[in-house]
Every structure is written in structure tokens, then in C-alpha cells.
Amino acid sequence: MDREYLAVAFLDTKNQIIEAKTIFTGTLNASLVHPRDIMKEALILDSNSIIITHNHPSGDPTPSSEDRNITYRLVEAGEALGIK
């Protein structure tokens, strides 16, 4: 893909996918991710847990510092809301 995409699978209590969707589309090397937007969707869909994935258009899968930071923020937000 020529730009960065972040997709989320929203799961029920049996870890079955309720819905999967692309939440953010970024530029060639960045995506502005807001935990509130992901968690809002999870709450609307009554998700028990979520799986988040995104691509690296550069082809280098090494996590950036931004990747690590947003992962930490998403885990914190999920813990506060009871979403794994």
C-alpha cells in the first residue's frame, strides 16, 4: 500500500469478530491515531476486546517510537474502559 492504514477488529466475549474496519488512513509515513476514536467504536459495538493492526509503507516492520507510544496509550485506555 502507498500510505499508512490502521485497522481494528472488534471482538465479542467469545473472541468472534463483530466488525473490522479501517479507522485511520495516513500519509506515506504517518497516521494520526486517537485512542478516543478507537475506544468510541469499541464501546458503540459493545466489544470485549480489540485487535489493532497497521502497515508500514516503507516495508520496514520495525516499530517506531510513535508505534510504541500509541500502543501504550491504547492499552491504558482499554484498561480504563474494560476493553482488552
C-alpha positions as CSV (number, residue, x, y, z in Angstrom):
1,M,0.0,0.0,0.0
2,D,1.2,3.5,-0.7
3,R,0.1,5.0,2.6
4,E,-0.3,4.0,6.2
5,Y,-3.6,2.4,7.3
6,L,-4.7,1.4,10.8
7,A,-7.4,-1.2,11.1
8,V,-9.3,-2.6,14.1
9,A,-11.1,-5.9,14.6
10,F,-13.7,-5.5,17.3
11,L,-14.4,-8.8,19.2
12,D,-17.2,-10.2,21.4
13,T,-16.7,-12.2,24.6
14,K,-16.1,-15.4,22.6
15,N,-13.3,-13.6,20.6
16,Q,-15.5,-13.6,17.5
17,I,-15.2,-10.6,15.2
18,I,-18.2,-8.3,15.5
19,E,-16.8,-5.9,12.9
20,A,-13.5,-5.0,11.3
21,K,-12.8,-1.6,9.8
22,T,-10.1,0.8,8.8
23,I,-10.1,3.6,11.4
24,F,-7.4,5.9,10.1
25,T,-5.7,6.5,6.8
26,G,-2.4,8.4,7.0
27,T,0.3,9.7,4.7
28,L,3.3,7.9,3.2
29,N,4.9,7.5,6.7
30,A,2.4,8.6,9.4
31,S,-1.1,8.1,10.7
32,L,-2.7,10.3,13.3
33,V,-4.2,7.8,15.8
34,H,-6.5,9.0,18.5
35,P,-7.3,6.4,21.2
36,R,-10.7,8.0,21.9
37,D,-11.9,7.3,18.3
38,I,-10.9,3.6,18.6
39,M,-12.4,3.2,22.0
40,K,-15.6,5.0,21.0
41,E,-16.1,2.5,18.2
42,A,-15.4,-0.4,20.6
43,L,-18.0,1.0,23.1
44,I,-20.6,1.5,20.4
45,L,-20.1,-2.1,19.2
46,D,-20.1,-3.4,22.8
47,S,-16.7,-5.0,22.2
48,N,-15.0,-7.1,24.8
49,S,-11.6,-6.8,23.1
50,I,-9.9,-5.4,20.0
51,I,-7.1,-6.2,17.7
52,I,-5.3,-3.3,16.1
53,T,-3.0,-3.5,13.1
54,H,-1.3,-1.1,10.8
55,N,1.1,-1.3,7.9
56,H,4.4,0.4,7.2
57,P,4.6,1.5,3.5
58,S,8.4,1.6,3.8
59,G,8.4,-2.1,4.1
60,D,10.4,-1.9,7.4
61,P,8.2,-3.5,10.1
62,T,10.4,-2.2,13.0
63,P,8.1,-0.4,15.5
64,S,8.8,3.3,15.7
65,S,8.8,5.3,18.9
66,E,5.3,6.6,17.9
67,D,4.1,3.0,17.4
68,R,5.3,2.1,20.9
69,N,3.8,5.3,22.4
70,I,0.3,4.8,20.8
71,T,0.3,1.1,21.9
72,Y,0.9,2.2,25.5
73,R,-1.8,4.8,25.3
74,L,-4.3,2.3,23.8
75,V,-3.6,-0.3,26.4
76,E,-4.1,2.3,29.1
77,A,-7.4,3.5,27.6
78,G,-8.6,-0.1,27.2
79,E,-7.8,-1.0,30.8
80,A,-9.7,2.1,32.0
81,L,-12.8,1.0,29.9
82,G,-12.6,-2.7,30.5
83,I,-11.6,-3.5,26.8
84,K,-8.8,-5.9,26.3
